[in-house]
Amino acid sequence: MTTLFEKYGGFAVISRIVHSYYDKVLDSDQIGDYFESLDMKPLIEHQTKFIASLMGGPASFSNDMLKRVHAGLNISRADFDAVADLLQEALFEHNVEQEDVNSILREIESRSPVIISS
């Protein structure tokens, strides 16, 4: 059985999706400020690995690590949803099929309790 990671071309394609995604994020009035002072290169590398892992690729991220990375950022439900919406747009722009986008977004949503501040 082919993973979504393999189906869509591995790290090269996922990297392009993530670059498109961060272009949208940085332009966002709602969530762009979260990323304003960050070094984007390592963030893009980590996000590429994270999305790859959600698509069945070789990288893996524990919930504990995700919680640590997002701790103290005061991420609201609305901000989390805005991020997911922009990722969905980037996935569609790179011809990821609806069913596969839904699968990736379900994986993202399953991690919301460790990313959203309570």
VEXTI-410539 format. One record per atom (N, C-alpha, C, O): y, x, z. Coordinates in nm, 3 decimals. Layout:
BEGIN
@yy: Y&xx: X&zz: Z
...
# end
This chain:
BEGIN
@yy: -0.119&xx: 0.085&zz: 0.000
@yy: 0.000&xx: 0.000&zz: 0.000
@yy: 0.125&xx: 0.089&zz: 0.000
@yy: 0.135&xx: 0.182&zz: 0.079
@yy: 0.217&xx: 0.060&zz: -0.087
@yy: 0.341&xx: 0.136&zz: -0.099
@yy: 0.442&xx: 0.088&zz: 0.004
@yy: 0.461&xx: -0.032&zz: 0.023
@yy: 0.507&xx: 0.182&zz: 0.070
@yy: 0.613&xx: 0.147&zz: 0.165
@yy: 0.742&xx: 0.120&zz: 0.087
@yy: 0.754&xx: 0.157&zz: -0.029
@yy: 0.837&xx: 0.055&zz: 0.152
@yy: 0.968&xx: 0.035&zz: 0.090
@yy: 1.034&xx: 0.170&zz: 0.064
@yy: 1.106&xx: 0.187&zz: -0.035
@yy: 1.010&xx: 0.265&zz: 0.152
@yy: 1.063&xx: 0.401&zz: 0.134
@yy: 1.018&xx: 0.457&zz: -0.001
@yy: 1.098&xx: 0.512&zz: -0.076
@yy: 0.890&xx: 0.443&zz: -0.031
@yy: 0.835&xx: 0.493&zz: -0.158
@yy: 0.880&xx: 0.406&zz: -0.275
@yy: 0.915&xx: 0.457&zz: -0.382
@yy: 0.879&xx: 0.275&zz: -0.256
@yy: 0.914&xx: 0.181&zz: -0.362
@yy: 1.054&xx: 0.207&zz: -0.417
@yy: 1.077&xx: 0.194&zz: -0.537
@yy: 1.146&xx: 0.243&zz: -0.328
@yy: 1.285&xx: 0.260&zz: -0.370
@yy: 1.327&xx: 0.405&zz: -0.392
@yy: 1.445&xx: 0.432&zz: -0.411
@yy: 1.234&xx: 0.498&zz: -0.391
@yy: 1.266&xx: 0.634&zz: -0.434
@yy: 1.292&xx: 0.734&zz: -0.325
@yy: 1.342&xx: 0.843&zz: -0.352
@yy: 1.260&xx: 0.701&zz: -0.201
@yy: 1.268&xx: 0.799&zz: -0.093
@yy: 1.410&xx: 0.833&zz: -0.051
@yy: 1.504&xx: 0.756&zz: -0.070
@yy: 1.422&xx: 0.952&zz: 0.007
@yy: 1.548&xx: 0.994&zz: 0.067
@yy: 1.665&xx: 0.998&zz: -0.031
@yy: 1.777&xx: 0.967&zz: 0.008
@yy: 1.642&xx: 1.033&zz: -0.156
@yy: 1.751&xx: 1.044&zz: -0.253
@yy: 1.822&xx: 0.909&zz: -0.271
@yy: 1.945&xx: 0.903&zz: -0.268
@yy: 1.745&xx: 0.804&zz: -0.289
@yy: 1.804&xx: 0.672&zz: -0.309
@yy: 1.861&xx: 0.619&zz: -0.178
@yy: 1.970&xx: 0.562&zz: -0.177
@yy: 1.791&xx: 0.638&zz: -0.069
@yy: 1.840&xx: 0.590&zz: 0.060
@yy: 1.971&xx: 0.660&zz: 0.095
@yy: 2.061&xx: 0.597&zz: 0.151
@yy: 1.983&xx: 0.786&zz: 0.063
@yy: 2.108&xx: 0.859&zz: 0.087
@yy: 2.223&xx: 0.795&zz: 0.009
@yy: 2.334&xx: 0.783&zz: 0.061
@yy: 2.199&xx: 0.755&zz: -0.114
@yy: 2.304&xx: 0.689&zz: -0.193
@yy: 2.342&xx: 0.554&zz: -0.132
@yy: 2.459&xx: 0.517&zz: -0.129
@yy: 2.242&xx: 0.482&zz: -0.085
@yy: 2.269&xx: 0.353&zz: -0.018
@yy: 2.355&xx: 0.377&zz: 0.105
@yy: 2.453&xx: 0.305&zz: 0.127
@yy: 2.320&xx: 0.476&zz: 0.185
@yy: 2.394&xx: 0.504&zz: 0.308
@yy: 2.537&xx: 0.550&zz: 0.278
@yy: 2.629&xx: 0.512&zz: 0.349
@yy: 2.556&xx: 0.628&zz: 0.174
@yy: 2.692&xx: 0.668&zz: 0.135
@yy: 2.774&xx: 0.544&zz: 0.097
@yy: 2.889&xx: 0.532&zz: 0.138
@yy: 2.717&xx: 0.455&zz: 0.020
@yy: 2.786&xx: 0.330&zz: -0.017
@yy: 2.818&xx: 0.248&zz: 0.107
@yy: 2.927&xx: 0.194&zz: 0.121
@yy: 2.721&xx: 0.241&zz: 0.194
@yy: 2.738&xx: 0.166&zz: 0.320
@yy: 2.855&xx: 0.222&zz: 0.400
@yy: 2.940&xx: 0.146&zz: 0.446
@yy: 2.861&xx: 0.354&zz: 0.419
@yy: 2.970&xx: 0.411&zz: 0.499
@yy: 3.104&xx: 0.401&zz: 0.429
@yy: 3.207&xx: 0.396&zz: 0.497
@yy: 3.108&xx: 0.399&zz: 0.297
@yy: 3.235&xx: 0.371&zz: 0.228
@yy: 3.287&xx: 0.234&zz: 0.271
@yy: 3.406&xx: 0.218&zz: 0.296
@yy: 3.198&xx: 0.137&zz: 0.280
@yy: 3.235&xx: 0.002&zz: 0.322
@yy: 3.276&xx: 0.000&zz: 0.470
@yy: 3.375&xx: -0.064&zz: 0.507
@yy: 3.199&xx: 0.069&zz: 0.552
@yy: 3.226&xx: 0.073&zz: 0.696
@yy: 3.364&xx: 0.133&zz: 0.723
@yy: 3.443&xx: 0.078&zz: 0.800
@yy: 3.393&xx: 0.244&zz: 0.659
@yy: 3.520&xx: 0.311&zz: 0.682
@yy: 3.639&xx: 0.228&zz: 0.634
@yy: 3.750&xx: 0.242&zz: 0.686
@yy: 3.618&xx: 0.141&zz: 0.535
@yy: 3.723&xx: 0.053&zz: 0.485
@yy: 3.737&xx: -0.075&zz: 0.566
@yy: 3.831&xx: -0.152&zz: 0.546
@yy: 3.645&xx: -0.098&zz: 0.658
@yy: 3.644&xx: -0.223&zz: 0.734
@yy: 3.751&xx: -0.223&zz: 0.843
@yy: 3.759&xx: -0.130&zz: 0.924
@yy: 3.832&xx: -0.327&zz: 0.844
@yy: 3.930&xx: -0.343&zz: 0.951
@yy: 3.862&xx: -0.370&zz: 1.084
@yy: 3.914&xx: -0.332&zz: 1.189
@yy: 3.747&xx: -0.435&zz: 1.080
@yy: 3.679&xx: -0.473&zz: 1.204
@yy: 3.607&xx: -0.355&zz: 1.270
@yy: 3.616&xx: -0.339&zz: 1.392
@yy: 3.538&xx: -0.273&zz: 1.194
@yy: 3.454&xx: -0.169&zz: 1.256
@yy: 3.490&xx: -0.027&zz: 1.216
@yy: 3.431&xx: 0.067&zz: 1.268
@yy: 3.583&xx: -0.009&zz: 1.125
@yy: 3.619&xx: 0.124&zz: 1.079
@yy: 3.663&xx: 0.218&zz: 1.190
@yy: 3.638&xx: 0.338&zz: 1.184
@yy: 3.728&xx: 0.163&zz: 1.293
@yy: 3.778&xx: 0.246&zz: 1.404
@yy: 3.667&xx: 0.316&zz: 1.481
@yy: 3.689&xx: 0.424&zz: 1.537
@yy: 3.548&xx: 0.258&zz: 1.484
@yy: 3.436&xx: 0.322&zz: 1.553
@yy: 3.405&xx: 0.460&zz: 1.492
@yy: 3.355&xx: 0.549&zz: 1.561
@yy: 3.436&xx: 0.476&zz: 1.365
@yy: 3.393&xx: 0.594&zz: 1.291
@yy: 3.508&xx: 0.689&zz: 1.257
@yy: 3.487&xx: 0.795&zz: 1.198
@yy: 3.628&xx: 0.650&zz: 1.293
@yy: 3.749&xx: 0.720&zz: 1.254
@yy: 3.749&xx: 0.869&zz: 1.288
@yy: 3.789&xx: 0.951&zz: 1.206
@yy: 3.706&xx: 0.904&zz: 1.407
@yy: 3.715&xx: 1.043&zz: 1.451
@yy: 3.581&xx: 1.117&zz: 1.444
@yy: 3.568&xx: 1.227&zz: 1.499
@yy: 3.483&xx: 1.059&zz: 1.377
@yy: 3.351&xx: 1.121&zz: 1.372
@yy: 3.336&xx: 1.212&zz: 1.252
@yy: 3.397&xx: 1.190&zz: 1.147
@yy: 3.254&xx: 1.315&zz: 1.268
@yy: 3.213&xx: 1.399&zz: 1.156
@yy: 3.109&xx: 1.320&zz: 1.078
@yy: 2.998&xx: 1.300&zz: 1.127
@yy: 3.143&xx: 1.274&zz: 0.960
@yy: 3.058&xx: 1.181&zz: 0.887
@yy: 2.932&xx: 1.246&zz: 0.830
@yy: 2.830&xx: 1.178&zz: 0.816
@yy: 2.936&xx: 1.374&zz: 0.798
@yy: 2.818&xx: 1.437&zz: 0.736
@yy: 2.693&xx: 1.423&zz: 0.823
@yy: 2.591&xx: 1.374&zz: 0.774
@yy: 2.697&xx: 1.464&zz: 0.952
@yy: 2.574&xx: 1.446&zz: 1.032
@yy: 2.540&xx: 1.299&zz: 1.056
@yy: 2.423&xx: 1.263&zz: 1.066
@yy: 2.643&xx: 1.215&zz: 1.064
@yy: 2.618&xx: 1.072&zz: 1.084
@yy: 2.544&xx: 1.014&zz: 0.963
@yy: 2.451&xx: 0.935&zz: 0.979
@yy: 2.587&xx: 1.052&zz: 0.844
@yy: 2.521&xx: 1.005&zz: 0.721
@yy: 2.377&xx: 1.056&zz: 0.715
@yy: 2.287&xx: 0.983&zz: 0.675
@yy: 2.356&xx: 1.181&zz: 0.755
@yy: 2.219&xx: 1.236&zz: 0.757
@yy: 2.130&xx: 1.158&zz: 0.853
@yy: 2.017&xx: 1.123&zz: 0.819
@yy: 2.182&xx: 1.131&zz: 0.973
@yy: 2.103&xx: 1.056&zz: 1.073
@yy: 2.077&xx: 0.913&zz: 1.026
@yy: 1.967&xx: 0.861&zz: 1.040
@yy: 2.180&xx: 0.850&zz: 0.971
@yy: 2.163&xx: 0.712&zz: 0.926
@yy: 2.065&xx: 0.704&zz: 0.810
@yy: 1.989&xx: 0.608&zz: 0.799
@yy: 2.067&xx: 0.803&zz: 0.723
@yy: 1.971&xx: 0.807&zz: 0.612
@yy: 1.829&xx: 0.813&zz: 0.666
@yy: 1.741&xx: 0.742&zz: 0.619
@yy: 1.807&xx: 0.897&zz: 0.766
@yy: 1.674&xx: 0.907&zz: 0.827
@yy: 1.638&xx: 0.778&zz: 0.898
@yy: 1.523&xx: 0.734&zz: 0.894
@yy: 1.736&xx: 0.716&zz: 0.965
@yy: 1.710&xx: 0.591&zz: 1.036
@yy: 1.670&xx: 0.480&zz: 0.938
@yy: 1.569&xx: 0.412&zz: 0.960
@yy: 1.748&xx: 0.461&zz: 0.832
@yy: 1.715&xx: 0.358&zz: 0.734
@yy: 1.580&xx: 0.390&zz: 0.669
@yy: 1.500&xx: 0.300&zz: 0.645
@yy: 1.556&xx: 0.517&zz: 0.641
@yy: 1.426&xx: 0.557&zz: 0.586
@yy: 1.313&xx: 0.517&zz: 0.679
@yy: 1.209&xx: 0.467&zz: 0.635
@yy: 1.332&xx: 0.537&zz: 0.809
@yy: 1.227&xx: 0.502&zz: 0.905
@yy: 1.202&xx: 0.351&zz: 0.905
@yy: 1.088&xx: 0.307&zz: 0.919
@yy: 1.309&xx: 0.272&zz: 0.891
@yy: 1.293&xx: 0.127&zz: 0.886
@yy: 1.219&xx: 0.081&zz: 0.761
@yy: 1.160&xx: -0.027&zz: 0.758
@yy: 1.222&xx: 0.167&zz: 0.659
@yy: 1.157&xx: 0.136&zz: 0.532
@yy: 1.019&xx: 0.201&zz: 0.520
@yy: 0.960&xx: 0.204&zz: 0.412
@yy: 0.967&xx: 0.253&zz: 0.631
@yy: 0.833&xx: 0.311&zz: 0.630
@yy: 0.831&xx: 0.459&zz: 0.596
@yy: 0.724&xx: 0.514&zz: 0.567
@yy: 0.946&xx: 0.523&zz: 0.600
@yy: 0.954&xx: 0.666&zz: 0.571
@yy: 0.911&xx: 0.751&zz: 0.689
@yy: 0.871&xx: 0.699&zz: 0.793
@yy: 0.920&xx: 0.882&zz: 0.672
@yy: 0.863&xx: 0.975&zz: 0.769
@yy: 0.944&xx: 0.993&zz: 0.898
@yy: 0.889&xx: 1.045&zz: 0.996
@yy: 1.068&xx: 0.954&zz: 0.902
@yy: 1.149&xx: 0.974&zz: 1.023
@yy: 1.117&xx: 0.866&zz: 1.124
@yy: 1.065&xx: 0.760&zz: 1.089
@yy: 1.148&xx: 0.893&zz: 1.251
@yy: 1.130&xx: 0.791&zz: 1.354
@yy: 1.240&xx: 0.803&zz: 1.458
@yy: 1.287&xx: 0.913&zz: 1.488
@yy: 1.280&xx: 0.689&zz: 1.511
@yy: 1.385&xx: 0.682&zz: 1.612
@yy: 1.337&xx: 0.590&zz: 1.723
@yy: 1.298&xx: 0.476&zz: 1.697
@yy: 1.340&xx: 0.639&zz: 1.845
@yy: 1.298&xx: 0.555&zz: 1.957
@yy: 1.413&xx: 0.466&zz: 2.002
@yy: 1.530&xx: 0.497&zz: 1.978
@yy: 1.379&xx: 0.356&zz: 2.065
@yy: 1.482&xx: 0.268&zz: 2.120
@yy: 1.564&xx: 0.340&zz: 2.226
@yy: 1.684&xx: 0.317&zz: 2.238
@yy: 1.500&xx: 0.428&zz: 2.304
@yy: 1.574&xx: 0.505&zz: 2.404
@yy: 1.681&xx: 0.592&zz: 2.339
@yy: 1.793&xx: 0.600&zz: 2.390
@yy: 1.647&xx: 0.655&zz: 2.228
@yy: 1.745&xx: 0.738&zz: 2.158
@yy: 1.859&xx: 0.651&zz: 2.104
@yy: 1.976&xx: 0.688&zz: 2.116
@yy: 1.826&xx: 0.538&zz: 2.044
@yy: 1.929&xx: 0.448&zz: 1.992
@yy: 2.021&xx: 0.399&zz: 2.103
@yy: 2.142&xx: 0.389&zz: 2.084
@yy: 1.964&xx: 0.370&zz: 2.217
@yy: 2.044&xx: 0.324&zz: 2.331
@yy: 2.139&xx: 0.434&zz: 2.378
@yy: 2.256&xx: 0.407&zz: 2.404
@yy: 2.089&xx: 0.557&zz: 2.388
@yy: 2.173&xx: 0.671&zz: 2.430
@yy: 2.288&xx: 0.694&zz: 2.333
@yy: 2.402&xx: 0.713&zz: 2.375
@yy: 2.259&xx: 0.692&zz: 2.204
@yy: 2.359&xx: 0.721&zz: 2.102
@yy: 2.470&xx: 0.615&zz: 2.103
@yy: 2.586&xx: 0.648&zz: 2.078
@yy: 2.435&xx: 0.491&zz: 2.130
@yy: 2.533&xx: 0.383&zz: 2.123
@yy: 2.593&xx: 0.347&zz: 2.259
@yy: 2.683&xx: 0.264&zz: 2.267
@yy: 2.545&xx: 0.410&zz: 2.366
@yy: 2.596&xx: 0.381&zz: 2.500
@yy: 2.746&xx: 0.412&zz: 2.507
@yy: 2.792&xx: 0.513&zz: 2.453
@yy: 2.818&xx: 0.326&zz: 2.572
@yy: 2.960&xx: 0.350&zz: 2.592
@yy: 3.048&xx: 0.316&zz: 2.474
@yy: 3.170&xx: 0.331&zz: 2.482
@yy: 2.990&xx: 0.269&zz: 2.363
@yy: 3.071&xx: 0.236&zz: 2.246
@yy: 3.123&xx: 0.092&zz: 2.249
@yy: 3.206&xx: 0.053&zz: 2.167
@yy: 3.073&xx: 0.015&zz: 2.344
@yy: 3.116&xx: -0.126&zz: 2.358
@yy: 3.101&xx: -0.204&zz: 2.228
@yy: 3.194&xx: -0.270&zz: 2.182
@yy: 2.984&xx: -0.195&zz: 2.170
@yy: 2.956&xx: -0.265&zz: 2.045
@yy: 2.927&xx: -0.412&zz: 2.075
@yy: 2.837&xx: -0.445&zz: 2.151
@yy: 3.006&xx: -0.498&zz: 2.013
@yy: 2.989&xx: -0.642&zz: 2.033
@yy: 2.889&xx: -0.697&zz: 1.932
@yy: 2.851&xx: -0.630&zz: 1.836
@yy: 2.848&xx: -0.819&zz: 1.957
@yy: 2.759&xx: -0.888&zz: 1.863
@yy: 2.827&xx: -0.901&zz: 1.726
@yy: 2.764&xx: -0.881&zz: 1.622
@yy: 2.955&xx: -0.934&zz: 1.727
@yy: 3.028&xx: -0.950&zz: 1.601
@yy: 3.034&xx: -0.818&zz: 1.524
@yy: 3.021&xx: -0.816&zz: 1.402
@yy: 3.055&xx: -0.708&zz: 1.596
@yy: 3.060&xx: -0.578&zz: 1.530
@yy: 2.922&xx: -0.539&zz: 1.475
@yy: 2.911&xx: -0.487&zz: 1.365
@yy: 2.819&xx: -0.565&zz: 1.552
@yy: 2.682&xx: -0.539&zz: 1.506
@yy: 2.654&xx: -0.618&zz: 1.379
@yy: 2.599&xx: -0.565&zz: 1.282
@yy: 2.691&xx: -0.745&zz: 1.379
@yy: 2.668&xx: -0.830&zz: 1.262
@yy: 2.748&xx: -0.781&zz: 1.142
@yy: 2.700&xx: -0.786&zz: 1.029
@yy: 2.870&xx: -0.733&zz: 1.165
@yy: 2.952&xx: -0.680&zz: 1.055
@yy: 2.885&xx: -0.557&zz: 0.992
@yy: 2.884&xx: -0.541&zz: 0.870
@yy: 2.828&xx: -0.472&zz: 1.077
@yy: 2.756&xx: -0.354&zz: 1.027
@yy: 2.636&xx: -0.398&zz: 0.944
@yy: 2.612&xx: -0.345&zz: 0.835
@yy: 2.562&xx: -0.494&zz: 0.994
@yy: 2.444&xx: -0.543&zz: 0.920
@yy: 2.485&xx: -0.606&zz: 0.787
@yy: 2.417&xx: -0.587&zz: 0.686
@yy: 2.595&xx: -0.680&zz: 0.786
@yy: 2.642&xx: -0.741&zz: 0.661
@yy: 2.678&xx: -0.635&zz: 0.557
@yy: 2.647&xx: -0.650&zz: 0.439
@yy: 2.744&xx: -0.528&zz: 0.602
@yy: 2.782&xx: -0.421&zz: 0.508
@yy: 2.659&xx: -0.346&zz: 0.458
@yy: 2.654&xx: -0.305&zz: 0.342
@yy: 2.561&xx: -0.328&zz: 0.545
@yy: 2.436&xx: -0.265&zz: 0.500
@yy: 2.368&xx: -0.354&zz: 0.396
@yy: 2.318&xx: -0.305&zz: 0.295
@yy: 2.368&xx: -0.484&zz: 0.420
@yy: 2.308&xx: -0.577&zz: 0.324
@yy: 2.378&xx: -0.565&zz: 0.189
@yy: 2.312&xx: -0.559&zz: 0.085
@yy: 2.510&xx: -0.560&zz: 0.188
@yy: 2.585&xx: -0.544&zz: 0.062
@yy: 2.544&xx: -0.416&zz: -0.010
@yy: 2.520&xx: -0.418&zz: -0.131
@yy: 2.535&xx: -0.306&zz: 0.064
@yy: 2.498&xx: -0.178&zz: 0.003
@yy: 2.356&xx: -0.182&zz: -0.052
@yy: 2.331&xx: -0.128&zz: -0.160
@yy: 2.265&xx: -0.246&zz: 0.019
@yy: 2.128&xx: -0.257&zz: -0.029
@yy: 2.122&xx: -0.336&zz: -0.159
@yy: 2.054&xx: -0.296&zz: -0.254
@yy: 2.194&xx: -0.448&zz: -0.165
@yy: 2.197&xx: -0.528&zz: -0.288
@yy: 2.259&xx: -0.451&zz: -0.403
@yy: 2.212&xx: -0.459&zz: -0.516
@yy: 2.364&xx: -0.375&zz: -0.375
@yy: 2.430&xx: -0.296&zz: -0.480
@yy: 2.336&xx: -0.192&zz: -0.540
@yy: 2.354&xx: -0.149&zz: -0.654
@yy: 2.235&xx: -0.152&zz: -0.463
@yy: 2.139&xx: -0.053&zz: -0.510
@yy: 2.007&xx: -0.118&zz: -0.551
@yy: 1.901&xx: -0.054&zz: -0.552
@yy: 2.016&xx: -0.247&zz: -0.584
@yy: 1.905&xx: -0.322&zz: -0.642
@yy: 1.782&xx: -0.333&zz: -0.552
@yy: 1.669&xx: -0.338&zz: -0.601
@yy: 1.805&xx: -0.338&zz: -0.422
@yy: 1.694&xx: -0.366&zz: -0.331
@yy: 1.672&xx: -0.518&zz: -0.336
@yy: 1.766&xx: -0.596&zz: -0.324
@yy: 1.549&xx: -0.557&zz: -0.353
@yy: 1.513&xx: -0.698&zz: -0.368
@yy: 1.538&xx: -0.776&zz: -0.238
@yy: 1.528&xx: -0.721&zz: -0.129
@yy: 1.570&xx: -0.905&zz: -0.254
@yy: 1.603&xx: -0.992&zz: -0.140
@yy: 1.499&xx: -0.984&zz: -0.028
@yy: 1.534&xx: -0.967&zz: 0.088
@yy: 1.373&xx: -0.997&zz: -0.063
@yy: 1.266&xx: -0.994&zz: 0.038
@yy: 1.267&xx: -0.862&zz: 0.115
@yy: 1.244&xx: -0.859&zz: 0.236
@yy: 1.293&xx: -0.753&zz: 0.045
@yy: 1.296&xx: -0.621&zz: 0.109
@yy: 1.421&xx: -0.604&zz: 0.195
@yy: 1.416&xx: -0.543&zz: 0.301
@yy: 1.534&xx: -0.657&zz: 0.147
@yy: 1.656&xx: -0.656&zz: 0.228
@yy: 1.632&xx: -0.733&zz: 0.357
@yy: 1.669&xx: -0.687&zz: 0.465
@yy: 1.570&xx: -0.849&zz: 0.346
@yy: 1.540&xx: -0.929&zz: 0.465
@yy: 1.453&xx: -0.852&zz: 0.563
@yy: 1.476&xx: -0.857&zz: 0.684
@yy: 1.355&xx: -0.781&zz: 0.512
@yy: 1.266&xx: -0.701&zz: 0.597
@yy: 1.344&xx: -0.592&zz: 0.671
@yy: 1.325&xx: -0.572&zz: 0.791
@yy: 1.430&xx: -0.522&zz: 0.599
@yy: 1.510&xx: -0.415&zz: 0.660
@yy: 1.604&xx: -0.473&zz: 0.764
@yy: 1.619&xx: -0.416&zz: 0.873
@yy: 1.668&xx: -0.585&zz: 0.733
@yy: 1.760&xx: -0.647&zz: 0.829
@yy: 1.687&xx: -0.699&zz: 0.953
@yy: 1.743&xx: -0.697&zz: 1.063
@yy: 1.564&xx: -0.745&zz: 0.937
@yy: 1.484&xx: -0.786&zz: 1.055
@yy: 1.460&xx: -0.665&zz: 1.145
@yy: 1.466&xx: -0.676&zz: 1.268
@yy: 1.431&xx: -0.550&zz: 1.084
@yy: 1.411&xx: -0.428&zz: 1.162
@yy: 1.538&xx: -0.388&zz: 1.236
@yy: 1.533&xx: -0.347&zz: 1.352
@yy: 1.651&xx: -0.400&zz: 1.168
@yy: 1.780&xx: -0.370&zz: 1.232
@yy: 1.802&xx: -0.466&zz: 1.348
@yy: 1.836&xx: -0.424&zz: 1.459
@yy: 1.782&xx: -0.594&zz: 1.323
@yy: 1.804&xx: -0.695&zz: 1.427
@yy: 1.713&xx: -0.672&zz: 1.548
@yy: 1.755&xx: -0.695&zz: 1.662
@yy: 1.592&xx: -0.627&zz: 1.525
@yy: 1.500&xx: -0.605&zz: 1.637
@yy: 1.551&xx: -0.496&zz: 1.731
@yy: 1.505&xx: -0.486&zz: 1.845
@yy: 1.644&xx: -0.415&zz: 1.685
@yy: 1.701&xx: -0.309&zz: 1.768
@yy: 1.835&xx: -0.348&zz: 1.830
@yy: 1.895&xx: -0.269&zz: 1.903
@yy: 1.882&xx: -0.468&zz: 1.802
@yy: 2.013&xx: -0.511&zz: 1.854
@yy: 2.023&xx: -0.504&zz: 2.006
@yy: 2.129&xx: -0.469&zz: 2.057
@yy: 1.917&xx: -0.535&zz: 2.082
@yy: 1.932&xx: -0.528&zz: 2.228
@yy: 1.964&xx: -0.386&zz: 2.282
@yy: 2.022&xx: -0.373&zz: 2.390
@yy: 1.928&xx: -0.283&zz: 2.208
@yy: 1.957&xx: -0.149&zz: 2.257
@yy: 2.086&xx: -0.092&zz: 2.198
@yy: 2.130&xx: 0.016&zz: 2.238
@yy: 2.146&xx: -0.164&zz: 2.105
@yy: 2.268&xx: -0.117&zz: 2.039
@yy: 2.390&xx: -0.194&zz: 2.089
@yy: 2.495&xx: -0.136&zz: 2.114
@yy: 2.376&xx: -0.324&zz: 2.104
@yy: 2.487&xx: -0.409&zz: 2.149
@yy: 2.509&xx: -0.388&zz: 2.298
@yy: 2.414&xx: -0.387&zz: 2.376
@yy: 2.635&xx: -0.372&zz: 2.337
@yy: 2.669&xx: -0.357&zz: 2.478
@yy: 2.655&xx: -0.492&zz: 2.547
@yy: 2.693&xx: -0.596&zz: 2.493
@yy: 2.600&xx: -0.488&zz: 2.667
@yy: 2.585&xx: -0.616&zz: 2.738
@yy: 2.689&xx: -0.631&zz: 2.845
@yy: 2.692&xx: -0.732&zz: 2.915
# end
